Amino acid sequence: MDKLLAFLKTKRNPKVIVLTGAGVSAESGIRTFRETGGLWENYNVEDVATPEGFYSNPDLVYEFYNVRRKQAKLSEPNRGHFAIAELEELFGNNFLLVTQNVDNLHEQAGSKNILHMHGELLKARCFECGTVIDWEGDLTSDDKCESCSGPMRPHVVWFNEMPLYMDEIISAVSDCDLFIAIGTSGVVYPAASFYQMASSKGAHTVELNLHPTGANFDTIIDGPSSRTVDMLLKELRSVYTN
């Protein structure tokens, strides 16, 4: 932490990027397939989170995300989500949150400047024209796009699909002073390469994770995000509010 604080004292208005993964939402009861060796709530990931799985059995995929959508609507943000929102308050327009999570718990906690690189569970997207709309109820093959009458799908990036907002994210990561990865495994690309990109441009990189991933971050704090983000927030406030 001393190395981080010494670095930040040289930056008057640092540009901050926070990347979050499943570990942040895990404390709110939202599980991921990595907890169960390739199973996501007892489903094979290939069956419910790939284009091939959808084309093979669309009804299964629709039902899977309908259940996930119901679960997400019952979940509440934890202290980690709120602390991240407070980081945004601290750094204002110099702050960007990039999340790999498809839930809306960051928004519930007050985050505003946020990019969902893997999509959003409470939205649907048209297969034909790409129109994205809010969608909180069940989604089925009978639902059609209001713009072109094309079929709708969950607005979630599946494996073998390109993440969203990549140009904006790469530009921001390449220009940041402080890069903070929270609750992410560090093995899913392209997100796993972001900290290396930031580091190569001179940014200080920080990892907050339940267990260290082994990646070469400048500062590593292990533990649940509900505790570690608060620890980091306290230190950053000591530099930028005095």
ZAMARGU-4260 file (C-alpha; in steps of 0.2 Angstrom, whole numbers, plus 5000, padded with zeros to 4 digits):
<rodrens>
0) 5000/5000/5000 | 5015/5012/5003 | 5020/5010/4985 | 5003/5015/4979 | 5001/5030/4991
5) 5018/5036/4985 | 5013/5035/4967 | 4997/5044/4970 | 5005/5058/4979 | 5013/5062/4962
10) 4996/5063/4953 | 4985/5078/4957 | 4970/5072/4947 | 4972/5054/4942 | 4962/5045/4929
15) 4955/5029/4937 | 4949/5013/4929 | 4940/5000/4940 | 4937/4983/4932 | 4925/4971/4942
20) 4922/4953/4940 | 4911/4940/4948 | 4919/4941/4965 | 4911/4957/4968 | 4893/4950/4966
25) 4897/4934/4974 | 4894/4942/4991 | 4877/4946/4985 | 4873/4928/4982 | 4876/4928/4963
30) 4886/4913/4958 | 4897/4909/4942 | 4901/4894/4933 | 4919/4895/4939 | 4914/4890/4956
35) 4908/4873/4950 | 4921/4867/4937 | 4912/4873/4921 | 4894/4872/4927 | 4883/4887/4929
40) 4869/4883/4941 | 4870/4865/4936 | 4870/4869/4917 | 4885/4866/4905 | 4891/4883/4900
45) 4892/4877/4882 | 4873/4874/4882 | 4868/4890/4889 | 4882/4903/4886 | 4887/4900/4868
50) 4879/4904/4851 | 4880/4886/4847 | 4870/4882/4862 | 4857/4894/4858 | 4855/4888/4840
55) 4854/4870/4847 | 4841/4873/4860 | 4835/4891/4861 | 4821/4887/4873 | 4833/4880/4886
60) 4844/4896/4884 | 4828/4907/4886 | 4823/4898/4901 | 4840/4898/4909 | 4841/4917/4907
65) 4823/4919/4913 | 4828/4911/4929 | 4844/4921/4931 | 4834/4937/4928 | 4822/4933/4942
70) 4837/4929/4954 | 4846/4945/4949 | 4830/4956/4953 | 4830/4948/4970 | 4848/4952/4974
75) 4855/4967/4983 | 4871/4976/4982 | 4884/4973/4995 | 4897/4984/5004 | 4909/4982/4989
80) 4897/4989/4977 | 4893/5004/4988 | 4912/5007/4991 | 4915/5007/4972 | 4901/5020/4969
85) 4910/5030/4983 | 4926/5029/4973 | 4917/5037/4958 | 4911/5051/4969 | 4929/5054/4974
90) 4936/5055/4957 | 4921/5061/4947 | 4923/5062/4928 | 4941/5055/4930 | 4933/5038/4935
95) 4927/5024/4924 | 4919/5007/4930 | 4921/4993/4918 | 4912/4977/4923 | 4911/4959/4917
100) 4895/4956/4927 | 4878/4956/4919 | 4868/4961/4934 | 4864/4979/4939 | 4870/4979/4957
105) 4883/4992/4953 | 4869/5004/4947 | 4858/5000/4962 | 4873/5005/4973 | 4874/5022/4964
110) 4888/5019/4950 | 4884/5030/4935 | 4899/5030/4923 | 4899/5011/4919 | 4902/5000/4904
115) 4895/4982/4904 | 4907/4974/4893 | 4898/4957/4894 | 4881/4964/4892 | 4866/4966/4904
120) 4854/4953/4910 | 4839/4965/4912 | 4840/4970/4893 | 4836/4961/4877 | 4844/4963/4860
125) 4837/4960/4842 | 4846/4947/4832 | 4842/4957/4816 | 4845/4975/4819 | 4854/4975/4836
130) 4841/4986/4845 | 4843/4985/4864 | 4829/4988/4876 | 4825/4986/4894 | 4818/4969/4898
135) 4814/4963/4916 | 4801/4949/4912 | 4803/4932/4904 | 4810/4932/4886 | 4804/4919/4874
140) 4805/4915/4855 | 4788/4923/4853 | 4795/4940/4858 | 4799/4951/4843 | 4809/4967/4840
145) 4798/4983/4841 | 4809/4991/4827 | 4810/4977/4814 | 4800/4962/4821 | 4816/4952/4822
150) 4819/4939/4836 | 4825/4944/4852 | 4839/4937/4863 | 4847/4940/4880 | 4858/4955/4879
155) 4872/4945/4886 | 4889/4942/4878 | 4892/4923/4876 | 4908/4914/4874 | 4915/4916/4857
160) 4907/4933/4855 | 4916/4950/4855 | 4914/4960/4871 | 4905/4976/4870 | 4913/4994/4871
165) 4930/4988/4867 | 4936/5003/4858 | 4931/5014/4873 | 4938/5003/4886 | 4955/5001/4877
170) 4956/5020/4875 | 4952/5023/4893 | 4964/5009/4900 | 4978/5015/4889 | 4976/5033/4897
175) 4973/5029/4915 | 4985/5033/4930 | 4977/5020/4942 | 4970/5003/4936 | 4960/4993/4950
180) 4954/4975/4946 | 4942/4969/4959 | 4935/4951/4961 | 4940/4945/4944 | 4949/4929/4940
185) 4961/4937/4928 | 4960/4922/4915 | 4946/4928/4903 | 4952/4938/4889 | 4952/4952/4884
190) 4949/4958/4901 | 4964/4948/4908 | 4976/4959/4897 | 4969/4976/4903 | 4981/4977/4918
195) 4996/4973/4907 | 4990/4987/4895 | 4988/5000/4909 | 5005/4995/4917 | 5014/4997/4900
200) 5008/5015/4899 | 5014/5019/4916 | 4999/5016/4927 | 4999/5009/4944 | 4990/4993/4945
205) 4980/4986/4960 | 4972/4969/4963 | 4958/4966/4976 | 4953/4948/4976 | 4948/4934/4988
210) 4964/4926/4983 | 4979/4933/4973 | 4978/4927/4955 | 4997/4927/4953 | 4997/4941/4941
215) 5010/4954/4942 | 5000/4969/4949 | 5010/4983/4958 | 4999/4982/4974 | 4989/4966/4979
220) 4976/4966/4993 | 4968/4949/4996 | 4951/4947/5005 | 4932/4949/5001 | 4928/4964/4991
225) 4916/4970/5004 | 4932/4973/5015 | 4946/4977/5003 | 4937/4990/4993 | 4933/5000/5009
230) 4952/4998/5014 | 4957/5005/4997 | 4944/5019/4998 | 4950/5025/5015 | 4968/5026/5009
235) 4963/5035/4993 | 4953/5048/5003 | 4968/5051/5014 | 4977/5057/4999 | 4963/5066/4989
240) 4952/5074/5002 | 4965/5082/5013
</rodrens>
